Amino acid sequence: MLVKVIEMLNSFILLLKHDLNLVKNRIYVYFLFFFFPLLLILFFSIPLSFVFTNYKPIYLIWSTTGVCVVSTLIFSFIVTMEVFLKRQKNEFIFSVPIKINSYILSFYFFSILISFFEFSFSIFLINSLNNYFFSFLDFLIIFFLLIPAILFITSFIFFFGPYLRENIDIVVYVFFFFIFLAFGLGAFFPLNIYPEFYMNSIQFFPIGCSIINIQRVISAENIYFSFLIISFLYSVIFIFISYIIYNSKIKERLY
């Protein structure tokens, strides 16, 4: 049993190193890392703060959710998508005796790891500009609440990745898709401005659950544990579906 655990751990580390080596020398990764939070602050948080002037907490603080969630998810999706596409073409990955569990686990862990870096930078940038400092506990709670959304969007890479190719257009499409999604899920526009039936329907969307709970942490309110459970439940379901899809594709040697 111990031998199998060690073998799985070694495979996991091997895949993680492989994925990190794929992106560590890509200049565009560092550009996106700094660009996304700044763009969201300059073109969304600051202009909209003049619209929602009576919002409590003040809008620049409240919009922290939109900045950190959207920038983290966009960055994670784009970078992990490239890693996925690179993996498809790398014969070495499929020539070594690595179990499917390690493939899946390492990919999700890689996504969470790079998301953590982007999230940390976003929070640091927001704190610096707003002179508002989250406690370390708040920082950990907010990232924990964001994990289901990260797992959810990572699962979609398994769904659509086999049908995509490396193309700069993907970055543009993903960026605008997430911006549109963010406004629709209340990341920058408060949900109470939407019709009630719409607000009730999106509250149970996995990313929407994360956004609502993070906003409550920032507003010093108790989180909705039902939303947290729902978001993690969705994540587990999509991870299971990803496992089935990835396993079947490998067996068919489409990768």
BELQUIKA-V60298 format. One record per residue. N is the residue number from 1. RES is the residue in three letters. PSI is psi in whole degrees, -180 to 180 (999 if undefined). OMEGA is omega in whole degrees, -180 to 180 (* if undefined). D_CENTER is the distance of its C-alpha to the mean C-alpha in whole Angstrom. Layout:
BEGIN
{{N & RES & PSI & OMEGA & D_CENTER} {N & RES & PSI & OMEGA & D_CENTER}}
END
This chain:
BEGIN
{{1 & MET & -46 & 180 & 33} {2 & LEU & -38 & 180 & 33} {3 & VAL & -42 & 180 & 33} {4 & LYS & -39 & 179 & 31} {5 & VAL & -42 & 180 & 28} {6 & ILE & -42 & 178 & 29} {7 & GLU & -42 & 179 & 29} {8 & MET & -40 & 179 & 25} {9 & LEU & -42 & 178 & 24} {10 & ASN & -41 & 177 & 26} {11 & SER & -41 & 179 & 24} {12 & PHE & -47 & -180 & 21} {13 & ILE & -40 & 179 & 21} {14 & LEU & -46 & -180 & 23} {15 & LEU & -39 & 180 & 20} {16 & LEU & -43 & 177 & 18} {17 & LYS & -40 & 179 & 20} {18 & HIS & -46 & -178 & 20} {19 & ASP & -41 & 179 & 17} {20 & LEU & -37 & 178 & 17} {21 & ASN & -28 & 180 & 20} {22 & LEU & -31 & -172 & 19} {23 & VAL & -14 & -172 & 17} {24 & LYS & -24 & -180 & 19} {25 & ASN & 10 & 179 & 21} {26 & ARG & 114 & -176 & 20} {27 & ILE & -38 & -176 & 20} {28 & TYR & -28 & 179 & 18} {29 & VAL & -44 & 179 & 15} {30 & TYR & -34 & 178 & 17} {31 & PHE & -48 & 179 & 18} {32 & LEU & -36 & -180 & 14} {33 & PHE & -46 & 180 & 13} {34 & PHE & -29 & -171 & 16} {35 & PHE & -45 & -173 & 16} {36 & PHE & -51 & 180 & 13} {37 & PRO & -40 & 180 & 14} {38 & LEU & -43 & 180 & 17} {39 & LEU & -45 & -178 & 17} {40 & LEU & -37 & 179 & 16} {41 & ILE & -46 & -175 & 18} {42 & LEU & -37 & -173 & 21} {43 & PHE & -9 & -180 & 21} {44 & PHE & -58 & -176 & 19} {45 & SER & -51 & -177 & 20} {46 & ILE & -51 & 179 & 23} {47 & PRO & -42 & -178 & 25} {48 & LEU & -18 & 177 & 24} {49 & SER & -21 & 177 & 25} {50 & PHE & -10 & 177 & 28} {51 & VAL & -50 & -180 & 28} {52 & PHE & 70 & -173 & 27} {53 & THR & -24 & -177 & 29} {54 & ASN & 17 & -176 & 30} {55 & TYR & 143 & 178 & 27} {56 & LYS & 129 & -5 & 27} {57 & PRO & 169 & -176 & 25} {58 & ILE & 148 & -170 & 25} {59 & TYR & -38 & -179 & 23} {60 & LEU & -32 & 176 & 22} {61 & ILE & -45 & -179 & 21} {62 & TRP & -38 & -178 & 19} {63 & SER & -2 & 173 & 17} {64 & THR & -38 & 179 & 15} {65 & THR & -49 & -179 & 13} {66 & GLY & -43 & -177 & 12} {67 & VAL & -52 & -175 & 12} {68 & CYS & -38 & -179 & 10} {69 & VAL & -51 & -175 & 7} {70 & VAL & -47 & -180 & 8} {71 & SER & -40 & -180 & 8} {72 & THR & -45 & -178 & 5} {73 & LEU & -40 & 178 & 3} {74 & ILE & -49 & -179 & 7} {75 & PHE & -47 & -179 & 7} {76 & SER & -44 & -177 & 5} {77 & PHE & -46 & -177 & 6} {78 & ILE & -46 & -177 & 10} {79 & VAL & -44 & 179 & 10} {80 & THR & -30 & 175 & 10} {81 & MET & -43 & 179 & 12} {82 & GLU & -42 & 178 & 14} {83 & VAL & -42 & 179 & 15} {84 & PHE & -46 & -179 & 15} {85 & LEU & -36 & 177 & 18} {86 & LYS & -40 & 179 & 19} {87 & ARG & -38 & -178 & 20} {88 & GLN & -33 & -175 & 21} {89 & LYS & -3 & -176 & 24} {90 & ASN & 108 & -179 & 25} {91 & GLU & -27 & -179 & 28} {92 & PHE & -41 & -177 & 27} {93 & ILE & -36 & -176 & 24} {94 & PHE & 1 & 178 & 26} {95 & SER & -11 & 179 & 30} {96 & VAL & 149 & -177 & 29} {97 & PRO & 79 & -180 & 29} {98 & ILE & 131 & -178 & 26} {99 & LYS & 157 & -178 & 25} {100 & ILE & -32 & 179 & 22} {101 & ASN & -39 & -180 & 21} {102 & SER & -38 & 175 & 20} {103 & TYR & -51 & -177 & 19} {104 & ILE & -50 & -176 & 16} {105 & LEU & -45 & -178 & 16} {106 & SER & -36 & -179 & 15} {107 & PHE & -45 & 178 & 13} {108 & TYR & -39 & 179 & 10} {109 & PHE & -40 & 176 & 12} {110 & PHE & -43 & 179 & 11} {111 & SER & -44 & 179 & 7} {112 & ILE & -38 & -178 & 7} {113 & LEU & -51 & -179 & 10} {114 & ILE & -29 & 175 & 9} {115 & SER & -38 & 180 & 6} {116 & PHE & -41 & 179 & 9} {117 & PHE & -46 & 180 & 11} {118 & GLU & -42 & 178 & 10} {119 & PHE & -44 & -180 & 9} {120 & SER & -43 & 179 & 13} {121 & PHE & -40 & 179 & 14} {122 & SER & -46 & 179 & 13} {123 & ILE & -42 & 179 & 15} {124 & PHE & -43 & -179 & 18} {125 & LEU & -44 & 180 & 18} {126 & ILE & -45 & 179 & 18} {127 & ASN & -39 & -179 & 20} {128 & SER & -40 & -177 & 23} {129 & LEU & -34 & -174 & 23} {130 & ASN & -4 & -176 & 24} {131 & ASN & 37 & -179 & 26} {132 & TYR & 127 & -173 & 24} {133 & PHE & 124 & 173 & 23} {134 & PHE & 146 & 173 & 20} {135 & SER & 162 & 180 & 22} {136 & PHE & -36 & 179 & 20} {137 & LEU & -44 & 177 & 20} {138 & ASP & -42 & 179 & 18} {139 & PHE & -47 & -179 & 16} {140 & LEU & -40 & 180 & 15} {141 & ILE & -45 & -178 & 15} {142 & ILE & -43 & 180 & 13} {143 & PHE & -38 & 177 & 10} {144 & PHE & -42 & 179 & 11} {145 & LEU & -24 & -179 & 11} {146 & LEU & -20 & -176 & 7} {147 & ILE & -45 & 178 & 7} {148 & PRO & -38 & 178 & 8} {149 & ALA & -38 & 178 & 6} {150 & ILE & -47 & 179 & 3} {151 & LEU & -38 & -179 & 7} {152 & PHE & -50 & -178 & 8} {153 & ILE & -27 & 176 & 6} {154 & THR & -36 & 178 & 7} {155 & SER & -34 & -180 & 10} {156 & PHE & -24 & 176 & 11} {157 & ILE & -38 & 177 & 11} {158 & PHE & -32 & -179 & 14} {159 & PHE & -45 & -172 & 16} {160 & PHE & -18 & -177 & 16} {161 & GLY & -43 & -179 & 16} {162 & PRO & -16 & -176 & 20} {163 & TYR & 6 & -179 & 21} {164 & LEU & 162 & 175 & 19} {165 & ARG & 160 & 179 & 21} {166 & GLU & 122 & -177 & 20} {167 & ASN & 136 & -180 & 20} {168 & ILE & -25 & 179 & 20} {169 & ASP & -29 & -180 & 20} {170 & ILE & -42 & -180 & 16} {171 & VAL & -45 & -179 & 15} {172 & VAL & -46 & -179 & 17} {173 & TYR & -45 & -179 & 16} {174 & VAL & -42 & -179 & 12} {175 & PHE & -52 & -177 & 13} {176 & PHE & -31 & 177 & 15} {177 & PHE & -45 & -179 & 14} {178 & PHE & -34 & 176 & 11} {179 & ILE & -47 & 178 & 13} {180 & PHE & -43 & -180 & 15} {181 & LEU & -39 & -177 & 13} {182 & ALA & -44 & 179 & 12} {183 & PHE & -37 & -180 & 16} {184 & GLY & -24 & -178 & 17} {185 & LEU & 7 & 174 & 15} {186 & GLY & 20 & 180 & 16} {187 & ALA & -34 & 180 & 14} {188 & PHE & -26 & 174 & 17} {189 & PHE & 125 & 178 & 20} {190 & PRO & 139 & -177 & 21} {191 & LEU & -24 & -177 & 21} {192 & ASN & -6 & 176 & 25} {193 & ILE & -10 & 180 & 26} {194 & TYR & 161 & 175 & 25} {195 & PRO & 149 & -175 & 27} {196 & GLU & -41 & -179 & 27} {197 & PHE & -35 & 179 & 27} {198 & TYR & -45 & -180 & 24} {199 & MET & -42 & -180 & 22} {200 & ASN & -31 & -177 & 23} {201 & SER & -35 & -176 & 22} {202 & ILE & -8 & 180 & 18} {203 & GLN & -23 & -178 & 18} {204 & PHE & 9 & 172 & 17} {205 & PHE & 133 & -172 & 14} {206 & PRO & -48 & 180 & 11} {207 & ILE & -37 & 178 & 9} {208 & GLY & -40 & 178 & 13} {209 & CYS & -44 & 180 & 13} {210 & SER & -44 & -179 & 11} {211 & ILE & -46 & -178 & 12} {212 & ILE & -45 & -178 & 15} {213 & ASN & -38 & 178 & 15} {214 & ILE & -39 & 177 & 14} {215 & GLN & -36 & 179 & 16} {216 & ARG & -36 & 176 & 19} {217 & VAL & -45 & -180 & 18} {218 & ILE & -32 & 179 & 19} {219 & SER & 8 & 179 & 22} {220 & ALA & 40 & 178 & 23} {221 & GLU & 163 & 179 & 23} {222 & ASN & 142 & 180 & 23} {223 & ILE & 162 & 175 & 20} {224 & TYR & 107 & -179 & 20} {225 & PHE & -28 & 177 & 20} {226 & SER & -40 & 178 & 21} {227 & PHE & -39 & 179 & 17} {228 & LEU & -45 & 180 & 16} {229 & ILE & -43 & 180 & 18} {230 & ILE & -44 & -178 & 17} {231 & SER & -41 & 178 & 13} {232 & PHE & -34 & 178 & 14} {233 & LEU & -45 & 176 & 16} {234 & TYR & -42 & -178 & 14} {235 & SER & -44 & 179 & 12} {236 & VAL & -42 & 180 & 15} {237 & ILE & -45 & -179 & 17} {238 & PHE & -33 & 175 & 14} {239 & ILE & -42 & 178 & 14} {240 & PHE & -43 & 177 & 18} {241 & ILE & -39 & 178 & 18} {242 & SER & -42 & 179 & 16} {243 & TYR & -46 & -179 & 19} {244 & ILE & -46 & -179 & 21} {245 & ILE & -48 & -177 & 20} {246 & TYR & -42 & 180 & 20} {247 & ASN & -43 & -180 & 23} {248 & SER & -37 & 180 & 25} {249 & LYS & -39 & 179 & 24} {250 & ILE & -42 & 180 & 25} {251 & LYS & -32 & 179 & 28} {252 & GLU & -6 & 180 & 29} {253 & ARG & 38 & 176 & 28} {254 & LEU & -12 & -180 & 26} {255 & TYR & 999 & * & 24}}
END
